[in-house]
Amino acid sequence: MNIFDSSCPWQKGNLHTHTTLSDGRKTVEEAIALYRGQGYDFLAITDHRKYCPPAEKNGLRVIPGTEFDRNYMSPNIAYHILGIGLEREVVQDPAATPQQILDAIHGAGGLSIVAHPGWSLMTHESLQELSGYDGIEIYNGVSEYYSGRGYYSDYADVLAANGIMKRLFATDDTHWYERDAFRGYIMVQAPDNTWASIRKGIEENRYYSTQGPELHQITLDETTFTLHVDSSPLCSVIFYSDTFFAGNRVQLGDHITHSQYKINSTDHHVRVEGIDANGKHVWSNFIEIPQ
């Protein structure tokens, strides 16, 4: 079983971007020009509590979005939730709970992504208590380069081990358009860059998250129970699962373009994480293992 469709083109995009509509340093028009110049096909403008309508400019698809937030100071925990592909503006009620925000996003036809859980000092329990969100950020560029809390693999794995398997997204969350810009994005298989096509690719898990390295194909051989990965050159490939110890989980080399993992009998799911010679990561989504 191949995860990706070799006949379908790839679309590059970022789902977390800020502009002068809230606290970003570039206008919407400037952001569109910068991302298009970097080869992006789609971009979600997700300013804080502001709605950016859909648009298409110079070949780049602007996906309507908003970042909703609730910040609590005792104890310190923040809930920042992206609404992506909203069919209408959603005005946040200042008294709304995080769950009510999620429900409002879905009511407006959007996808909901919990943003930067580590930056937000979220607990695993707080993520387990929320219901119905579509995904979480596994990487956030501005959180890495300005706060030192940009990687969230442990959240993804603990949730999955507790039966809450979410889609994973790398974003840059650009504000300053300096160290934070173009640091994380997703590659989606879709025939075009319309939101309907992009959303379908996401919902069918025909995408991956990256800082630059590429995943060309992931194949699950259900006869030999082996997972095969073809990629751009990597120095390490890690096969994360819900098994405590897997001696074959980490594979190291100077120029790995094909790797494979013999699935353990205790694995219910596996995800792939690779790192290249420049320290840049690539992440697959979770792959459920037939039992």
Secondary structure, DSSP 8 states (H G I E B T S, - for coil): -BSS-TTS-EEEEEEEE--TTTT-SS-HHHHHHHHHHTT-SEEEE--BT--B--EEETTEEEEEEEEEEEEEETTEEEEEEEEES-SS-----TT--HHHHHHHHHHTT-EEEE--TTTTT--HHHHHHS-S--EEEEEEHHHHHHHS--B-HHHHHHHHHTT---EEEEE--BSSSSTTTTS-EEEEE-SSSSHHHHHHHHHTT-EEEESS--EEEEEEETTTTEEEEEEEEEEEEEEEES-S--TTSEEEEEEEEEEEEE--TT-SEEEEEEE-TTS-EEE---EE---
